[in-house]
Structures are given as C-alpha cells and as structure tokens.
Amino acid sequence: MKRALVLSSCVLLVACVDGGQQAPAVTPMSASSGSGSSVSPPAVPFVAIQPEDARVVMAAHAVTGRIGHDVNFDVDAELLKEHASHLSIIVADALETVARGIDRARADTPVPTMRTLSTLAALQIKLDEKARDPYAYVDPDAGALVLVVPTNATSFTTDALVAAALSAEH
C-alpha cells in the first residue's frame, strides 16, 4: 500500500511555529549569513498556515515528546478516499489520543511501556476495510506502533487501545 507522510507538508510551518526545532521526519530550511552580508529572501515569502496543520504539528510534538525520540508518522493513502476533506483534523485527533494513551500506559505499566517506547521508530495509521472496529498493536519487527482503522471510522483510535498496545510485552 502507498503511504503518505502527513507532516511533510508542514516544513515551513514547523520552522515558524517551533522556533527552529525539527518536527519528526521534517527538515526545516536554513539560511546562512556572514557578518556584513545580507540574507536573500526565501523563494516563497508568504505561507498560508491552516489551523488544522498547526494542530497536527503540535500533536506530533506531543507524541515524540512522550516517546522520547523522533519517529516517522506514516498514514495510509487509502484513508484519503473517505477522509480527504478532514484528514488533518482526524489525524490530529489520533495523535492527541496517542499522546494520552502513552500517558495512560506509563501510569499503568511503566517498565514495559518504557521498553516498548524505546524501540519505536514509526507510528503508522493503516486502513483495514475488513475490520469492524479500530485497534492498535506494536509491530516489533518494524519498530512501529500501528493504528488500524476500519472503513467509516469516526475515530482512528482510543487511549485505551494505545495503552494496551504499548503495555503488552513484545
């Protein structure tokens, strides 16, 4: 299945919002200047920032902050069929829920949760047209927390599902 990197469209937004710190899998643009030299203006002087995009970036930072290191965020392109008009909103909701799920898992089972978090390299959101309800699991071979979303889902996950996935021994 094709994957789309949700946060790649937020490169300039991250540089503005985050004060120069990098978001996961996003590289901010840089300009160099020497003493006495002028800095040329960026090729695109104005960037339209949608509030939903800022929310996705902030939610992604909440997740990586709780995990303790950068991770890639991969969203199944098939989700665009159903959620194109509100994908950034539902992804932001999912990331905020993942952050709460991490907090819940740490409170309930701190040792297994910290062990699992240290192995994560990605958070994946996948469509499963055969699933009836959303579910979450950790794929230890891929180093990924995987959120599986059924067709017609109004929510991609719950904090209880995330906490259970992170708390399980792998």
N, C-alpha and C positions, 0 to 999 in steps of 0.2 A: 504494500500500500504506500501511496505517496504521503509524505509528511510535510507539513508546512511549519516553519519556525515562526511562532506568533510574534515574538519580540523583535524580530529583525526589522520591522517597520518603525521601530521606536528609537533608532540610532541617535538622531538629533535630539529627540525628546529626552533621552537619558542624559546627554551631555548638559542640557539646560536644567532639568529637574534635579539631577543628582549631584551637581556641583563637581563633575569630573570623575566621580567613581563609576566603575563599569557595572552594567547590569549583566546577568548571566548571558553568555554567548553573544554579547553585543560589544563592538569596539567603537568607542567614540572617536570623532575626528579630532585631529590635533593641528595646531598651527605653531610654527616656530618663529621666534623673533629675536634678533640680536639687539644689542644696545645701539640706539640711533637708527635702527631700521624700522620701516613701517610694516605692519601686517596687512596683507591683502584681504579684502572682504571675502566671505565664503561665497561659493558659486550660487547658492540659494540663500538669499539674505533673510527670507521670512519663512517660517514653518508654521503651518496650521496645526495646532495641537487640540485634539479632541479630548474631552474629559475622560472618556472611556479608556483611551490609550494610556493616559497618566495613571489611571486606576490599575490597569494591567501591570504597568511597570512597578508601582508601589506594592502590589500584591506579590509580584515576583521577588522583589527585595525582601518582603516579609518571609517568604518561603526560604530563600537562600540564607537569610539571617538565622533562621531556626535550624536549618540543616548544618550550617557552619562552613559551607564552601559553595562555590558556584556549581550549578547544574544546568544542563540543557533542558529547554522546555519544548517538547515536540507535540504538535496537535495534528491529528489525522485530518487530512484534507477532505475526506469524505464527510466530515461534520459540517462543511460549508453548505452542502445540499439543503440541510434543514435549518442551520443556524446562521447563515451568512449575514442577515440583517442585524443580528445582535450577538455575534460571536465574541467580540471583545468584552461585552458585559458578562456573558455566561462563563467565559474563561477567567475573568477577574473574580467572579463569584467562586469558581472552582479553586483558584489559587488561594483566596482568603480562607476557604474551607479547609484546604490542605494545611495551611498555617495553624488553624485551630486544632486540626487533627494531630499535628505534630505536638502541640502543647498538651493535648489530652493524653497522647501516648507516653510522653515524658513523665507526666504526673502519675500515670497508672503503672507503667513498667519502664523505668528509666534506663536500666542496663541494656536490655535487648533493643530498645528503641535507639539508644546512642550508637550501639554497634551497627544497626541497620543504616542509620543516617550516615555513618562514616563511609559506607560502601556505595552510596547513591551517586550516580553521575548524570542521571536524567529523570525527568518527570514526563511521562507520556500520557496523552489522552487519546484513546482509541475508540472508534465506533465498532460495536458488535450488533449487527442487525438481528441476531438471534436471541440476544439477551433480553430478559424481561425487566430487570432492574439493574441499576448501576452497581458495580463492585470494584474493589481495589485489591491489588496484590503487589508484592515486591518480586521482581524478576532478578534473582541474584546473578545469573549469567550475564545479563545486560547491565546490571547495576542501576536498575530503574524502578521507580515507583510508578505503577501503571494504573490509570483510572480507565475503566471500561464503561462506555456509555451506550445504553440501548437507543434504538430509534424512538423518536418522540419524547425524549427525556426533557424534563423541565429543569433538572439539576444534574450536574455531572457527578457529584459525589456528596458524601456526608462526612462530618468529622469523625463519626464512629467507625465508618468504613476505613478511613485513612489510619486512624489509631490502631485498629485491629490488624491492618496490613503491616504497619511498622512494628508492632509489638510481637508479632509471630517470629519464632526462631527460624532462620533460613539455613 
